[in-house]
Amino acid sequence: MSSKGPIGGTLAIEIEMRAEAASSIRALGQRIERQLSELQQLGQQVRAMAPSPARNKKLAEYEEKRLDAEYRKWTLIVQREAMGLYNHDDVEEIYRVPPKLS
């Protein structure tokens, strides 16, 4: 009888947990990508508008979405760190949150 049998016990649980965490990180990255795309479009709209109450409302919407994108990126970094990934240069490069508009 061989000592090499099917994976079981805590190793199987660890593998399953890491797969679930990777899936969660992938889903969060996709949400951030969609949000950044929407944010870019909203920013273009704001920049094209003349100063007005309507522009101020769009600007407030832009800033709210921008802050939410920053928060989501932060949660992505936290989840990566929980998996032992500590270099986030790629996250900063891929998920660039646009600056504040005035």
N, CA, C and O atoms as CSV, one atom per row, in Angstrom:
chain,resi,resn,atom,element,x,y,z
A,1,MET,N,N,0.843,-1.168,0.000
A,1,MET,CA,C,0.000,0.000,0.000
A,1,MET,C,C,0.890,1.233,0.000
A,1,MET,O,O,1.809,1.342,0.813
A,2,SER,N,N,0.621,2.156,-0.905
A,2,SER,CA,C,1.420,3.366,-1.042
A,2,SER,C,C,0.995,4.414,-0.020
A,2,SER,O,O,-0.178,4.518,0.338
A,3,SER,N,N,1.980,5.189,0.442
A,3,SER,CA,C,1.653,6.271,1.371
A,3,SER,C,C,1.066,7.477,0.645
A,3,SER,O,O,0.552,8.400,1.277
A,4,LYS,N,N,1.145,7.466,-0.683
A,4,LYS,CA,C,0.576,8.578,-1.459
A,4,LYS,C,C,-0.859,8.243,-1.818
A,4,LYS,O,O,-1.120,7.417,-2.693
A,5,GLY,N,N,-1.766,8.880,-1.143
A,5,GLY,CA,C,-3.181,8.670,-1.416
A,5,GLY,C,C,-3.804,9.977,-1.888
A,5,GLY,O,O,-3.102,10.948,-2.169
A,6,PRO,N,N,-5.089,9.988,-1.969
A,6,PRO,CA,C,-5.761,11.215,-2.391
A,6,PRO,C,C,-5.556,12.329,-1.371
A,6,PRO,O,O,-5.357,12.085,-0.181
A,7,ILE,N,N,-5.611,13.540,-1.869
A,7,ILE,CA,C,-5.473,14.695,-0.975
A,7,ILE,C,C,-6.681,14.710,-0.047
A,7,ILE,O,O,-7.817,14.533,-0.488
A,8,GLY,N,N,-6.432,14.918,1.209
A,8,GLY,CA,C,-7.531,14.950,2.162
A,8,GLY,C,C,-7.162,15.781,3.368
A,8,GLY,O,O,-6.094,16.392,3.419
A,9,GLY,N,N,-8.026,15.796,4.302
A,9,GLY,CA,C,-7.762,16.506,5.543
A,9,GLY,C,C,-7.626,18.002,5.363
A,9,GLY,O,O,-8.333,18.616,4.564
A,10,THR,N,N,-6.709,18.577,6.114
A,10,THR,CA,C,-6.566,20.032,6.110
A,10,THR,C,C,-6.013,20.571,4.803
A,10,THR,O,O,-6.302,21.713,4.445
A,11,LEU,N,N,-5.226,19.784,4.081
A,11,LEU,CA,C,-4.696,20.244,2.792
A,11,LEU,C,C,-5.826,20.488,1.797
A,11,LEU,O,O,-5.817,21.487,1.078
A,12,ALA,N,N,-6.782,19.592,1.757
A,12,ALA,CA,C,-7.926,19.763,0.858
A,12,ALA,C,C,-8.715,21.015,1.219
A,12,ALA,O,O,-9.169,21.744,0.337
A,13,ILE,N,N,-8.875,21.257,2.493
A,13,ILE,CA,C,-9.591,22.455,2.944
A,13,ILE,C,C,-8.818,23.710,2.565
A,13,ILE,O,O,-9.408,24.692,2.113
A,14,GLU,N,N,-7.511,23.683,2.745
A,14,GLU,CA,C,-6.656,24.820,2.384
A,14,GLU,C,C,-6.748,25.120,0.886
A,14,GLU,O,O,-6.854,26.278,0.483
A,15,ILE,N,N,-6.708,24.081,0.080
A,15,ILE,CA,C,-6.813,24.258,-1.372
A,15,ILE,C,C,-8.159,24.876,-1.730
A,15,ILE,O,O,-8.223,25.798,-2.543
A,16,GLU,N,N,-9.215,24.382,-1.137
A,16,GLU,CA,C,-10.555,24.907,-1.401
A,16,GLU,C,C,-10.672,26.372,-0.962
A,16,GLU,O,O,-11.268,27.189,-1.664
A,17,MET,N,N,-10.103,26.696,0.193
A,17,MET,CA,C,-10.161,28.085,0.692
A,17,MET,C,C,-9.392,29.031,-0.229
A,17,MET,O,O,-9.857,30.135,-0.511
A,18,ARG,N,N,-8.238,28.612,-0.691
A,18,ARG,CA,C,-7.444,29.452,-1.590
A,18,ARG,C,C,-8.146,29.631,-2.939
A,18,ARG,O,O,-8.095,30.713,-3.524
A,19,ALA,N,N,-8.791,28.592,-3.426
A,19,ALA,CA,C,-9.537,28.699,-4.681
A,19,ALA,C,C,-10.697,29.677,-4.528
A,19,ALA,O,O,-10.960,30.475,-5.428
A,20,GLU,N,N,-11.382,29.619,-3.408
A,20,GLU,CA,C,-12.492,30.532,-3.151
A,20,GLU,C,C,-11.988,31.964,-3.016
A,20,GLU,O,O,-12.613,32.889,-3.536
A,21,ALA,N,N,-10.875,32.158,-2.331
A,21,ALA,CA,C,-10.301,33.500,-2.183
A,21,ALA,C,C,-9.877,34.052,-3.545
A,21,ALA,O,O,-10.098,35.229,-3.831
A,22,ALA,N,N,-9.273,33.216,-4.379
A,22,ALA,CA,C,-8.865,33.655,-5.713
A,22,ALA,C,C,-10.086,34.047,-6.547
A,22,ALA,O,O,-10.039,35.027,-7.290
A,23,SER,N,N,-11.150,33.305,-6.429
A,23,SER,CA,C,-12.385,33.611,-7.142
A,23,SER,C,C,-12.953,34.950,-6.671
A,23,SER,O,O,-13.422,35.753,-7.478
A,24,SER,N,N,-12.908,35.178,-5.386
A,24,SER,CA,C,-13.397,36.431,-4.816
A,24,SER,C,C,-12.560,37.617,-5.306
A,24,SER,O,O,-13.103,38.669,-5.644
A,25,ILE,N,N,-11.250,37.442,-5.342
A,25,ILE,CA,C,-10.359,38.501,-5.821
A,25,ILE,C,C,-10.621,38.783,-7.300
A,25,ILE,O,O,-10.643,39.940,-7.718
A,26,ARG,N,N,-10.817,37.747,-8.077
A,26,ARG,CA,C,-11.093,37.915,-9.509
A,26,ARG,C,C,-12.405,38.691,-9.707
A,26,ARG,O,O,-12.462,39.603,-10.531
A,27,ALA,N,N,-13.446,38.338,-8.965
A,27,ALA,CA,C,-14.737,39.023,-9.073
A,27,ALA,C,C,-14.613,40.494,-8.661
A,27,ALA,O,O,-15.194,41.373,-9.296
A,28,LEU,N,N,-13.861,40.748,-7.608
A,28,LEU,CA,C,-13.666,42.124,-7.165
A,28,LEU,C,C,-12.910,42.924,-8.217
A,28,LEU,O,O,-13.251,44.079,-8.476
A,29,GLY,N,N,-11.903,42.335,-8.820
A,29,GLY,CA,C,-11.167,43.007,-9.890
A,29,GLY,C,C,-12.066,43.344,-11.062
A,29,GLY,O,O,-11.949,44.424,-11.640
A,30,GLN,N,N,-12.959,42.439,-11.421
A,30,GLN,CA,C,-13.887,42.703,-12.520
A,30,GLN,C,C,-14.847,43.837,-12.181
A,30,GLN,O,O,-15.165,44.662,-13.037
A,31,ARG,N,N,-15.311,43.878,-10.927
A,31,ARG,CA,C,-16.194,44.979,-10.502
A,31,ARG,C,C,-15.456,46.305,-10.547
A,31,ARG,O,O,-16.014,47.318,-10.970
A,32,ILE,N,N,-14.208,46.302,-10.112
A,32,ILE,CA,C,-13.422,47.531,-10.147
A,32,ILE,C,C,-13.217,47.982,-11.587
A,32,ILE,O,O,-13.317,49.175,-11.874
A,33,GLU,N,N,-12.934,47.063,-12.493
A,33,GLU,CA,C,-12.758,47.422,-13.905
A,33,GLU,C,C,-14.008,48.085,-14.465
A,33,GLU,O,O,-13.921,49.109,-15.142
A,34,ARG,N,N,-15.178,47.501,-14.182
A,34,ARG,CA,C,-16.440,48.100,-14.653
A,34,ARG,C,C,-16.633,49.477,-14.047
A,34,ARG,O,O,-17.023,50.420,-14.735
A,35,GLN,N,N,-16.359,49.588,-12.758
A,35,GLN,CA,C,-16.544,50.856,-12.067
A,35,GLN,C,C,-15.605,51.928,-12.619
A,35,GLN,O,O,-16.016,53.077,-12.787
A,36,LEU,N,N,-14.374,51.575,-12.900
A,36,LEU,CA,C,-13.428,52.545,-13.445
A,36,LEU,C,C,-13.840,52.989,-14.848
A,36,LEU,O,O,-13.643,54.145,-15.222
A,37,SER,N,N,-14.403,52.082,-15.608
A,37,SER,CA,C,-14.900,52.438,-16.941
A,37,SER,C,C,-16.055,53.438,-16.827
A,37,SER,O,O,-16.089,54.438,-17.543
A,38,GLU,N,N,-16.989,53.164,-15.933
A,38,GLU,CA,C,-18.105,54.088,-15.695
A,38,GLU,C,C,-17.587,55.432,-15.187
A,38,GLU,O,O,-18.082,56.488,-15.580
A,39,LEU,N,N,-16.610,55.380,-14.332
A,39,LEU,CA,C,-16.033,56.592,-13.759
A,39,LEU,C,C,-15.362,57.436,-14.835
A,39,LEU,O,O,-15.460,58.663,-14.815
A,40,GLN,N,N,-14.688,56.789,-15.767
A,40,GLN,CA,C,-14.045,57.515,-16.862
A,40,GLN,C,C,-15.103,58.226,-17.709
A,40,GLN,O,O,-14.925,59.388,-18.072
A,41,GLN,N,N,-16.189,57.541,-18.023
A,41,GLN,CA,C,-17.263,58.156,-18.804
A,41,GLN,C,C,-17.889,59.318,-18.058
A,41,GLN,O,O,-18.148,60.367,-18.650
A,42,LEU,N,N,-18.133,59.149,-16.782
A,42,LEU,CA,C,-18.712,60.204,-15.965
A,42,LEU,C,C,-17.779,61.407,-15.899
A,42,LEU,O,O,-18.231,62.551,-15.961
A,43,GLY,N,N,-16.481,61.154,-15.774
A,43,GLY,CA,C,-15.502,62.241,-15.749
A,43,GLY,C,C,-15.503,63.023,-17.045
A,43,GLY,O,O,-15.382,64.248,-17.030
A,44,GLN,N,N,-15.638,62.334,-18.170
A,44,GLN,CA,C,-15.712,63.024,-19.464
A,44,GLN,C,C,-16.951,63.901,-19.535
A,44,GLN,O,O,-16.900,65.014,-20.059
A,45,GLN,N,N,-18.059,63.405,-19.013
A,45,GLN,CA,C,-19.292,64.194,-18.999
A,45,GLN,C,C,-19.112,65.459,-18.156
A,45,GLN,O,O,-19.499,66.553,-18.566
A,46,VAL,N,N,-18.522,65.292,-16.982
A,46,VAL,CA,C,-18.319,66.440,-16.079
A,46,VAL,C,C,-17.421,67.478,-16.740
A,46,VAL,O,O,-17.718,68.672,-16.694
A,47,ARG,N,N,-16.326,67.035,-17.354
A,47,ARG,CA,C,-15.399,67.980,-17.983
A,47,ARG,C,C,-16.030,68.714,-19.158
A,47,ARG,O,O,-15.634,69.837,-19.471
A,48,ALA,N,N,-17.005,68.092,-19.810
A,48,ALA,CA,C,-17.658,68.702,-20.970
A,48,ALA,C,C,-18.746,69.702,-20.575
A,48,ALA,O,O,-19.214,70.473,-21.413
A,49,MET,N,N,-19.145,69.691,-19.313
A,49,MET,CA,C,-20.253,70.557,-18.868
A,49,MET,C,C,-19.740,71.921,-18.425
A,49,MET,O,O,-18.656,72.048,-17.855
A,50,ALA,N,N,-20.549,72.928,-18.702
A,50,ALA,CA,C,-20.266,74.283,-18.213
A,50,ALA,C,C,-20.654,74.339,-16.737
A,50,ALA,O,O,-21.498,73.564,-16.286
A,51,PRO,N,N,-20.042,75.253,-15.984
A,51,PRO,CA,C,-20.417,75.389,-14.566
A,51,PRO,C,C,-21.925,75.615,-14.420
A,51,PRO,O,O,-22.503,76.516,-15.027
A,52,SER,N,N,-22.532,74.771,-13.600
A,52,SER,CA,C,-23.984,74.856,-13.376
A,52,SER,C,C,-24.342,73.932,-12.219
A,52,SER,O,O,-23.524,73.115,-11.795
A,53,PRO,N,N,-25.569,74.063,-11.709
A,53,PRO,CA,C,-26.001,73.123,-10.671
A,53,PRO,C,C,-25.996,71.666,-11.163
A,53,PRO,O,O,-25.689,70.753,-10.397
A,54,ALA,N,N,-26.336,71.454,-12.443
A,54,ALA,CA,C,-26.328,70.092,-12.996
A,54,ALA,C,C,-24.910,69.530,-12.998
A,54,ALA,O,O,-24.701,68.355,-12.698
A,55,ARG,N,N,-23.935,70.377,-13.337
A,55,ARG,CA,C,-22.538,69.929,-13.329
A,55,ARG,C,C,-22.105,69.604,-11.906
A,55,ARG,O,O,-21.428,68.604,-11.667
A,56,ASN,N,N,-22.501,70.455,-10.963
A,56,ASN,CA,C,-22.148,70.208,-9.560
A,56,ASN,C,C,-22.701,68.868,-9.081
A,56,ASN,O,O,-22.048,68.153,-8.320
A,57,LYS,N,N,-23.919,68.531,-9.537
A,57,LYS,CA,C,-24.529,67.254,-9.163
A,57,LYS,C,C,-23.734,66.094,-9.775
A,57,LYS,O,O,-23.461,65.101,-9.101
A,58,LYS,N,N,-23.368,66.224,-11.046
A,58,LYS,CA,C,-22.559,65.182,-11.706
A,58,LYS,C,C,-21.196,65.068,-11.044
A,58,LYS,O,O,-20.675,63.966,-10.872
A,59,LEU,N,N,-20.619,66.201,-10.672
A,59,LEU,CA,C,-19.314,66.208,-10.018
A,59,LEU,C,C,-19.384,65.478,-8.676
A,59,LEU,O,O,-18.473,64.728,-8.324
A,60,ALA,N,N,-20.465,65.700,-7.930
A,60,ALA,CA,C,-20.650,65.005,-6.651
A,60,ALA,C,C,-20.806,63.496,-6.879
A,60,ALA,O,O,-20.277,62.691,-6.112
A,61,GLU,N,N,-21.530,63.122,-7.927
A,61,GLU,CA,C,-21.689,61.700,-8.272
A,61,GLU,C,C,-20.336,61.089,-8.639
A,61,GLU,O,O,-20.008,59.979,-8.218
A,62,TYR,N,N,-19.558,61.833,-9.431
A,62,TYR,CA,C,-18.222,61.384,-9.818
A,62,TYR,C,C,-17.365,61.148,-8.582
A,62,TYR,O,O,-16.715,60.109,-8.463
A,63,GLU,N,N,-17.363,62.104,-7.667
A,63,GLU,CA,C,-16.515,61.990,-6.479
A,63,GLU,C,C,-16.952,60.820,-5.603
A,63,GLU,O,O,-16.111,60.123,-5.036
A,64,GLU,N,N,-18.253,60.602,-5.489
A,64,GLU,CA,C,-18.747,59.471,-4.701
A,64,GLU,C,C,-18.288,58.147,-5.322
A,64,GLU,O,O,-17.837,57.249,-4.611
A,65,LYS,N,N,-18.403,58.031,-6.632
A,65,LYS,CA,C,-17.964,56.816,-7.317
A,65,LYS,C,C,-16.445,56.663,-7.258
A,65,LYS,O,O,-15.934,55.547,-7.170
A,66,ARG,N,N,-15.729,57.777,-7.307
A,66,ARG,CA,C,-14.276,57.734,-7.241
A,66,ARG,C,C,-13.818,57.219,-5.879
A,66,ARG,O,O,-12.920,56.382,-5.792
A,67,LEU,N,N,-14.441,57.724,-4.824
A,67,LEU,CA,C,-14.094,57.268,-3.476
A,67,LEU,C,C,-14.449,55.790,-3.288
A,67,LEU,O,O,-13.718,55.052,-2.628
A,68,ASP,N,N,-15.564,55.365,-3.866
A,68,ASP,CA,C,-15.948,53.961,-3.784
A,68,ASP,C,C,-14.936,53.084,-4.521
A,68,ASP,O,O,-14.601,51.994,-4.056
A,69,ALA,N,N,-14.453,53.557,-5.664
A,69,ALA,CA,C,-13.437,52.804,-6.412
A,69,ALA,C,C,-12.146,52.690,-5.599
A,69,ALA,O,O,-11.508,51.637,-5.590
A,70,GLU,N,N,-11.765,53.761,-4.925
A,70,GLU,CA,C,-10.584,53.722,-4.050
A,70,GLU,C,C,-10.779,52.686,-2.942
A,70,GLU,O,O,-9.870,51.918,-2.628
A,71,TYR,N,N,-11.971,52.677,-2.359
A,71,TYR,CA,C,-12.263,51.721,-1.287
A,71,TYR,C,C,-12.204,50.286,-1.808
A,71,TYR,O,O,-11.628,49.414,-1.158
A,72,ARG,N,N,-12.799,50.038,-2.979
A,72,ARG,CA,C,-12.786,48.688,-3.542
A,72,ARG,C,C,-11.355,48.244,-3.852
A,72,ARG,O,O,-11.000,47.083,-3.645
A,73,LYS,N,N,-10.542,49.172,-4.349
A,73,LYS,CA,C,-9.146,48.827,-4.624
A,73,LYS,C,C,-8.430,48.477,-3.319
A,73,LYS,O,O,-7.632,47.541,-3.278
A,74,TRP,N,N,-8.710,49.216,-2.274
A,74,TRP,CA,C,-8.124,48.929,-0.969
A,74,TRP,C,C,-8.549,47.537,-0.486
A,74,TRP,O,O,-7.725,46.785,0.034
A,75,THR,N,N,-9.838,47.190,-0.658
A,75,THR,CA,C,-10.290,45.867,-0.228
A,75,THR,C,C,-9.618,44.769,-1.043
A,75,THR,O,O,-9.343,43.689,-0.520
A,76,LEU,N,N,-9.355,45.036,-2.310
A,76,LEU,CA,C,-8.629,44.079,-3.142
A,76,LEU,C,C,-7.220,43.858,-2.591
A,76,LEU,O,O,-6.746,42.724,-2.513
A,77,ILE,N,N,-6.566,44.936,-2.215
A,77,ILE,CA,C,-5.217,44.842,-1.652
A,77,ILE,C,C,-5.240,44.058,-0.337
A,77,ILE,O,O,-4.367,43.224,-0.095
A,78,VAL,N,N,-6.228,44.322,0.501
A,78,VAL,CA,C,-6.346,43.604,1.775
A,78,VAL,C,C,-6.544,42.105,1.530
A,78,VAL,O,O,-5.925,41.279,2.201
A,79,GLN,N,N,-7.407,41.756,0.571
A,79,GLN,CA,C,-7.637,40.344,0.273
A,79,GLN,C,C,-6.372,39.687,-0.270
A,79,GLN,O,O,-6.070,38.542,0.066
A,80,ARG,N,N,-5.635,40.410,-1.106
A,80,ARG,CA,C,-4.381,39.862,-1.624
A,80,ARG,C,C,-3.393,39.615,-0.485
A,80,ARG,O,O,-2.722,38.584,-0.448
A,81,GLU,N,N,-3.311,40.563,0.437
A,81,GLU,CA,C,-2.395,40.396,1.567
A,81,GLU,C,C,-2.798,39.202,2.428
A,81,GLU,O,O,-1.939,38.502,2.964
A,82,ALA,N,N,-4.089,38.972,2.560
A,82,ALA,CA,C,-4.563,37.822,3.333
A,82,ALA,C,C,-4.118,36.509,2.688
A,82,ALA,O,O,-4.001,35.484,3.358
A,83,MET,N,N,-3.875,36.556,1.386
A,83,MET,CA,C,-3.404,35.359,0.678
A,83,MET,C,C,-1.882,35.299,0.614
A,83,MET,O,O,-1.321,34.371,0.033
A,84,GLY,N,N,-1.209,36.291,1.213
A,84,GLY,CA,C,0.246,36.285,1.224
A,84,GLY,C,C,0.883,37.057,0.078
A,84,GLY,O,O,2.092,36.958,-0.133
A,85,LEU,N,N,0.099,37.817,-0.657
A,85,LEU,CA,C,0.633,38.629,-1.759
A,85,LEU,C,C,0.839,40.055,-1.247
A,85,LEU,O,O,-0.125,40.747,-0.920
A,86,TYR,N,N,2.082,40.485,-1.179
A,86,TYR,CA,C,2.380,41.779,-0.569
A,86,TYR,C,C,2.876,42.828,-1.549
A,86,TYR,O,O,2.979,43.999,-1.183
A,87,ASN,N,N,3.181,42.455,-2.764
A,87,ASN,CA,C,3.590,43.436,-3.770
A,87,ASN,C,C,2.348,43.808,-4.570
A,87,ASN,O,O,1.743,42.962,-5.228
A,88,HIS,N,N,1.978,45.082,-4.506
A,88,HIS,CA,C,0.741,45.534,-5.135
A,88,HIS,C,C,1.001,46.477,-6.306
A,88,HIS,O,O,0.109,47.222,-6.711
A,89,ASP,N,N,2.204,46.450,-6.845
A,89,ASP,CA,C,2.514,47.315,-7.984
A,89,ASP,C,C,1.575,47.046,-9.153
A,89,ASP,O,O,1.135,47.973,-9.834
A,90,ASP,N,N,1.270,45.759,-9.382
A,90,ASP,CA,C,0.374,45.417,-10.479
A,90,ASP,C,C,-1.040,45.950,-10.238
A,90,ASP,O,O,-1.704,46.381,-11.181
A,91,VAL,N,N,-1.500,45.926,-9.008
A,91,VAL,CA,C,-2.828,46.460,-8.678
A,91,VAL,C,C,-2.854,47.962,-8.951
A,91,VAL,O,O,-3.808,48.478,-9.534
A,92,GLU,N,N,-1.803,48.655,-8.528
A,92,GLU,CA,C,-1.732,50.105,-8.753
A,92,GLU,C,C,-1.678,50.424,-10.240
A,92,GLU,O,O,-2.234,51.431,-10.678
A,93,GLU,N,N,-1.020,49.584,-11.013
A,93,GLU,CA,C,-0.898,49.811,-12.456
A,93,GLU,C,C,-2.207,49.523,-13.185
A,93,GLU,O,O,-2.621,50.295,-14.050
A,94,ILE,N,N,-2.847,48.433,-12.845
A,94,ILE,CA,C,-4.060,48.004,-13.550
A,94,ILE,C,C,-5.276,48.809,-13.143
A,94,ILE,O,O,-6.087,49.176,-13.993
A,95,TYR,N,N,-5.416,49.087,-11.866
A,95,TYR,CA,C,-6.623,49.742,-11.345
A,95,TYR,C,C,-6.315,51.179,-10.930
A,95,TYR,O,O,-6.345,51.514,-9.746
A,96,ARG,N,N,-6.026,52.002,-11.896
A,96,ARG,CA,C,-5.723,53.420,-11.624
A,96,ARG,C,C,-7.013,54.201,-11.441
A,96,ARG,O,O,-7.788,54.378,-12.380
A,97,VAL,N,N,-7.227,54.657,-10.239
A,97,VAL,CA,C,-8.410,55.463,-9.952
A,97,VAL,C,C,-8.102,56.901,-10.379
A,97,VAL,O,O,-7.078,57.461,-9.988
A,98,PRO,N,N,-8.994,57.497,-11.183
A,98,PRO,CA,C,-8.732,58.850,-11.669
A,98,PRO,C,C,-8.729,59.877,-10.531
A,98,PRO,O,O,-9.295,59.640,-9.464
A,99,PRO,N,N,-8.093,61.003,-10.776
A,99,PRO,CA,C,-7.997,62.024,-9.727
A,99,PRO,C,C,-9.316,62.770,-9.511
A,99,PRO,O,O,-10.257,62.662,-10.298
A,100,LYS,N,N,-9.345,63.512,-8.438
A,100,LYS,CA,C,-10.474,64.397,-8.162
A,100,LYS,C,C,-10.611,65.418,-9.279
A,100,LYS,O,O,-9.621,65.855,-9.866
A,101,LEU,N,N,-11.829,65.782,-9.557
A,101,LEU,CA,C,-12.079,66.871,-10.518
A,101,LEU,C,C,-12.570,68.080,-9.714
A,101,LEU,O,O,-13.061,67.958,-8.592
A,102,SER,N,N,-12.418,69.235,-10.330
A,102,SER,CA,C,-12.915,70.438,-9.658
A,102,SER,C,C,-13.788,71.235,-10.590
A,102,SER,O,O,-14.303,72.285,-10.207
